[in-house]
Amino acid sequence: MKVSTYHATEYLQTEADIKEYLQASFETGDSRLIARALGDVAKIKGMSKISKTTKLDRSSLYSSLTEEGDPKLSTVTKLIKNFGYSFSIS
């Protein structure tokens, strides 16, 4: 039995897909999953471009936006705003 690796970035084709993916990751409350989802979206949108527009170090983004990473809240808020979204509590 051959098992292939799943890469979310291969399936996030539209803004609606991206929004739903981020929403689902935040709903879990799992900080590792949220960091990875933010990293996936940053890769789709272009890590270098994100780095320039948010004034965040590109190498720091790569390392903090993984399941092992732990991005600061200021990083998360800058990314969410850069992606064109906002936070809400319900």
Rosetta blueprint (number, residue, H / E / L):
1 M L
2 K L
3 V L
4 S L
5 T L
6 Y L
7 H L
8 A H
9 T H
10 E H
11 Y L
12 L L
13 Q L
14 T L
15 E H
16 A H
17 D H
18 I H
19 K H
20 E H
21 Y H
22 L H
23 Q H
24 A H
25 S H
26 F H
27 E H
28 T H
29 G L
30 D L
31 S H
32 R H
33 L H
34 I H
35 A H
36 R H
37 A H
38 L H
39 G H
40 D H
41 V H
42 A H
43 K H
44 I H
45 K H
46 G L
47 M H
48 S H
49 K H
50 I H
51 S H
52 K H
53 T H
54 T H
55 K L
56 L L
57 D L
58 R H
59 S H
60 S H
61 L H
62 Y H
63 S H
64 S H
65 L L
66 T L
67 E L
68 E L
69 G L
70 D L
71 P L
72 K L
73 L H
74 S H
75 T H
76 V H
77 T H
78 K H
79 L H
80 I H
81 K H
82 N H
83 F L
84 G L
85 Y L
86 S L
87 F L
88 S L
89 I L
90 S L
